[in-house]
């Protein structure tokens, strides 16, 4: 429980950093200063500067904006597509259910990185293609979980009682099934967000993601890699932020899972 | 006790040659095998039988609640007010369920939605079928809760199901089923999951409401003690067939079918 609160407060801190970070520093993320390149952390540049003399603190804050935005946007995309797809599958006839879930299986069988890279090649790199690509590959887990939960709930008397009162399918879906699955759904979203954040960082690290001068944690880590021996802070800080964010989301998800599931409470 | 009316035009529900089968890994299994019966207006009919005799399948088949993935109604007619429910579309069925036919189920602990307040659950049907405003529906829910004997109804409206006891939840389930003034109430083992004193209260409540609203009730149970007190007509089901159909006195004093005799003699007596 304490760990969950710790993770939640870390996430709040990162969010605050993303919102107010750029305002705190007097530098912008694209402003270069070649005479001050690769300077170590100091009072002027809290996290040092990169090979073009740009302020790492500001760039990291911008990176946080991008990472959180990508994570939350593709998490929401997964949520909408996954819940609808899984829900429709669970509530349809077995034939349609089978069809929908086999489509999901086929999509799942294609390595997700391949899908993402292909999409990025077709659509070009940028924020929107990343979010779209991550959503298109990420909803399947959600759809499966929601379908499983719905199939289980559907057999319960309270749903039967609702149908016996003449409720329509959409009413059963939105007023009875989804509220009863909300715990699981929230946990799943909390656990897909870090996956999306990491994927974005990874793609940017490979050079497929956000392009310079926009700063993403992945791009910054990639830039810092060759200079690791001489200017370690250039890799250390982006890597630290990626790790902390991933860890916090995972801890939060785990904590929420225990909080929502009465059986796992100690 | 009401004398059983026998006029044809008094018939509310007529089931003819109903066959229901379920799919299993070893092929089709007939759960209900060619049964026919009718329910008159204001009449209490009990369907008794052991577990697996097909009595719940009959209840689910009447409102077409058997999931297509599990079973199908193979043949027969279900005439409710002279209209065959088997010919109705899904949309038309939604209009009939709850509005004309109400149902309550065995386990009150699972038959209410745990994430929705009691009041909202009761109001749902009336808002859908009678297009009531929220305020009117709330007032109606309040009266219903009062009618089914729940104390402090205005407080209960805003509580969640887990805050109520089993007997109270069954009363709430009954209030839900009654919200649209249905003509037929199907009670599928409404007392099985409750303890004996609460069972008696629920049955007394059903009787009271039946008289007040001139409902017809189909009571499905394996408890012969309840049947003797409650029903006017009894159908005994065994292996998917109706083996005996008789007025309640006739059944208890001179059971005709050997299975009925065995069923009656299986009731433990303390004497």
Boltz contact constraints between the chains, C-beta under 6 A:
constraints:
  - contact:
      token1: [A, 94]
      token2: [B, 69]
      max_distance: 6.0
  - contact:
      token1: [A, 156]
      token2: [B, 110]
      max_distance: 6.0
  - contact:
      token1: [A, 157]
      token2: [B, 105]
      max_distance: 6.0
  - contact:
      token1: [A, 157]
      token2: [B, 107]
      max_distance: 6.0
  - contact:
      token1: [A, 157]
      token2: [B, 110]
      max_distance: 6.0
  - contact:
      token1: [A, 157]
      token2: [B, 111]
      max_distance: 6.0
  - contact:
      token1: [A, 158]
      token2: [B, 110]
      max_distance: 6.0
  - contact:
      token1: [A, 158]
      token2: [B, 111]
      max_distance: 6.0
  - contact:
      token1: [A, 158]
      token2: [B, 112]
      max_distance: 6.0
  - contact:
      token1: [A, 158]
      token2: [B, 113]
      max_distance: 6.0
  - contact:
      token1: [A, 161]
      token2: [B, 105]
      max_distance: 6.0
  - contact:
      token1: [A, 161]
      token2: [B, 111]
      max_distance: 6.0
  - contact:
      token1: [A, 164]
      token2: [B, 63]
      max_distance: 6.0
  - contact:
      token1: [A, 164]
      token2: [B, 97]
      max_distance: 6.0
  - contact:
      token1: [A, 164]
      token2: [B, 103]
      max_distance: 6.0
  - contact:
      token1: [A, 165]
      token2: [B, 98]
      max_distance: 6.0
  - contact:
      token1: [A, 165]
      token2: [B, 125]
      max_distance: 6.0
  - contact:
      token1: [A, 166]
      token2: [B, 94]
      max_distance: 6.0
  - contact:
      token1: [A, 166]
      token2: [B, 97]
      max_distance: 6.0
  - contact:
      token1: [A, 166]
      token2: [B, 98]
      max_distance: 6.0
  - contact:
      token1: [A, 166]
      token2: [B, 99]
      max_distance: 6.0
  - contact:
      token1: [A, 168]
      token2: [B, 94]
      max_distance: 6.0
  - contact:
      token1: [A, 176]
      token2: [B, 113]
      max_distance: 6.0
  - contact:
      token1: [A, 179]
      token2: [B, 115]
      max_distance: 6.0
  - contact:
      token1: [A, 180]
      token2: [B, 115]
      max_distance: 6.0
